[in-house]
């Protein structure tokens, strides 16, 4: 899953970037509201973590303009403002959730996870479940027939994205864009390698290939 972090406090960004990446998210970082306004049109982000107190353009105005321009990606607001009225303004502008500073990193991770699941219709589950496969996001491992299957970090990221999009045809380009941030080298051959490894661990039919189109997560049938 690819996230956009828009936060101008460098110390906080330095804390959040490795935290999110360690939990399997590809993260791009911006510190100015004007840059964020444009960047969201350039890449297909799964979720935006948006600070309100941004230089250049206030985060609330950025969010309003995104929604007016038809961008519907989930947005989690970070704010140092403790006024209930400002929280309501954020939700009315189109935010999916908010988190007041200071916050515990674990709470941010849980809120990110919850917003992503809600946006894909998989809320209220202790584990992510799709097509007969379970995914433990805390342990970054899969479960089949009550047996744990160990995954590498790349395999976990790919499987999570497939499981949040079951039955949806995903091209190599789409997989690459959602699994790697702007600084990562993208290689379509790497996508194939990880898909083949997932098939060996979970079963040969768990991910189907559509020639010239992409891949389809169908699970164990």
C-alpha positions in Angstrom: 0.0 0.0 0.0 1.4 3.4 -1.0 0.9 6.3 1.4 1.5 10.1 1.1 2.7 11.8 4.3 2.2 15.5 4.2 3.9 16.9 7.4 6.2 19.9 7.8 7.7 19.0 11.1 10.9 17.2 10.1 11.4 15.5 13.4 7.9 13.9 13.3 8.4 12.9 9.7 11.7 11.3 10.5 9.9 9.3 13.2 6.9 8.3 11.0 8.7 7.4 7.8 10.7 4.4 9.1 7.8 3.3 11.3 5.4 3.1 8.4 7.9 1.5 6.1 8.8 -1.1 8.7 5.1 -2.0 8.7 5.0 -2.7 5.0 3.9 0.7 3.6 5.6 2.5 0.8 5.6 6.2 1.8 6.2 9.5 -0.1 6.8 12.6 2.0 6.0 16.2 1.3 6.2 19.3 3.6 4.3 21.9 1.8 0.5 22.1 1.1 1.0 23.5 -2.4 3.1 20.5 -3.4 0.6 18.1 -1.9 -2.2 19.7 -3.8 -0.5 18.8 -7.1 1.2 15.6 -6.2 -2.0 13.8 -5.3 -3.0 14.1 -9.0 0.3 12.6 -10.2 0.2 9.3 -8.3 -2.5 6.8 -7.1 -2.1 6.8 -3.3 -4.0 4.4 -1.2 -4.1 6.8 1.8 -2.9 10.3 2.7 -1.8 11.3 6.2 -2.3 15.1 6.1 -1.2 17.6 8.7 -3.4 20.7 9.0 -0.8 23.3 9.9 1.1 23.3 6.6 3.2 26.1 5.0 2.1 27.3 1.6 -1.5 26.1 1.9 -3.4 25.0 5.0 -4.1 21.2 5.1 -7.9 21.8 5.4 -7.9 23.9 2.2 -5.8 21.2 0.5 -8.4 18.6 1.5 -11.3 20.8 0.3 -9.7 21.3 -3.0 -8.9 17.6 -3.5 -12.5 16.7 -2.9 -13.8 19.5 -5.2 -11.4 18.1 -7.9 -12.9 14.7 -7.5 -10.0 13.0 -5.6 -11.5 10.3 -3.3 -8.5 8.7 -1.7 -8.8 8.2 2.1 -7.4 11.0 4.2 -6.2 10.8 7.8 -5.8 14.2 9.4 -3.0 15.0 11.9 -3.6 18.1 13.9 -2.3 19.9 16.9 -5.6 21.7 17.2 -7.8 20.3 19.9 -11.0 22.2 19.1 -14.0 20.0 18.3 -15.2 22.5 15.8 -11.9 22.1 13.8 -12.3 18.4 13.9 -15.8 18.7 12.5 -14.6 21.0 9.8 -12.0 18.4 8.8 -14.6 15.7 8.6 -17.0 17.9 6.6 -14.2 18.7 4.2 -13.9 15.0 3.5 -11.5 13.5 6.0 -12.0 9.8 6.9 -10.4 10.1 10.3 -8.3 12.4 12.5 -5.6 12.1 15.1 -4.6 14.8 17.6 -1.0 15.5 18.3 0.8 14.3 20.3 -0.1 10.7 19.6 1.4 7.3 20.2 2.9 5.7 17.0 0.9 2.5 17.6 -2.4 4.5 17.4 -1.4 6.0 14.1 -0.6 2.5 12.7 -4.0 1.2 13.9 -5.9 4.1 12.4 -4.1 3.8 9.1 -5.0 0.1 9.1 -8.6 0.8 10.0 -9.1 3.5 7.3 -7.5 1.3 4.6 -9.8 -1.7 5.6 -12.9 0.5 5.7 -12.1 1.9 2.3 -11.9 -1.6 0.9 -14.9 -3.0 2.7 -12.9 -5.1 5.2 -13.6 -3.4 8.5 -14.1 -5.0 11.9 -11.8 -8.0 11.4 -8.9 -8.9 13.7 -7.2 -10.3 10.6 -7.6 -9.4 7.0 -9.5 -12.2 5.3 -10.1 -12.8 1.6 -10.7 -15.8 -0.6 -9.8 -18.4 2.1 -6.6 -16.7 3.1 -5.9 -14.8 6.4 -3.3 -12.1 6.9 -1.9 -11.2 10.2 -0.7 -7.6 9.7 1.1 -7.4 13.1 3.2 -10.5 12.4 3.3 -9.9 8.7 2.4 -13.5 8.0 -0.4 -15.5 6.3 -2.5 -18.3 7.6 -3.9 -21.3 5.7 -5.9 -24.0 7.4 -4.8 -22.7 10.8 -1.1 -23.0 9.8 1.1 -19.9 9.7 3.0 -19.2 6.5 6.0 -16.9 6.9 6.4 -14.1 4.4 9.2 -11.8 3.4 8.5 -8.1 3.7 7.9 -7.8 -0.1 5.6 -10.8 -0.1 3.6 -9.4 2.7 3.2 -6.0 1.0 2.1 -7.6 -2.2 -0.3 -10.1 -0.5 -1.9 -7.3 1.5 -2.6 -5.3 -1.6 -4.1 -8.3 -3.4 -6.3 -9.2 -0.4 -7.6 -5.7 -0.1 -8.5 -5.9 -3.8 -9.9 -9.5 -4.2 -11.3 -10.3 -7.6 -9.9 -7.1 -9.1 -7.6 -7.3 -12.1 -4.3 -5.6 -11.2 -1.7 -4.7 -13.9 2.0 -4.9 -13.3 2.1 -1.1 -13.4 -0.6 -0.8 -10.8 1.1 -3.2 -8.5 4.4 -1.4 -8.8 2.8 2.0 -8.2 1.1 0.8 -5.0 4.0 -1.2 -3.6 6.9 1.1 -4.1 7.4 4.8 -3.2 8.8 7.5 -5.5 12.4 6.8 -4.5 12.3 3.0 -5.1 13.5 1.4 -8.2 10.5 -0.3 -9.9 11.0 -3.4 -12.0 8.2 -5.5 -13.5 10.4 -8.6 -13.2 10.5 -8.2 -9.4 6.7 -8.2 -9.4 6.7 -11.5 -11.2 9.3 -13.0 -8.8 7.2 -12.1 -5.7 4.0 -13.4 -7.3 5.7 -16.8 -8.1 7.0 -17.0 -4.5 3.5 -16.3 -3.1 2.1 -19.1 -5.3 4.7 -21.5 -4.0 3.8 -20.7 -0.4 0.0 -20.4 -0.8 -0.9 -22.5 -3.8 -0.5 -22.3 -7.5 -4.0 -21.0 -8.1 -4.1 -18.3 -5.5 -3.1 -15.6 -8.0 -4.2 -16.0 -11.6 -2.4 -14.5 -14.6 -4.4 -12.8 -17.3 -2.1 -12.6 -20.3 -1.5 -9.0 -21.4 -3.8 -7.7 -18.6 -2.3 -8.5 -15.2 -3.1 -10.6 -12.2 -6.2 -11.6 -10.2 -6.3 -12.7 -6.6 -8.8 -15.5 -6.3 -7.5 -17.3 -3.2 -7.8 -21.0 -2.8 -11.2 -21.4 -4.5 
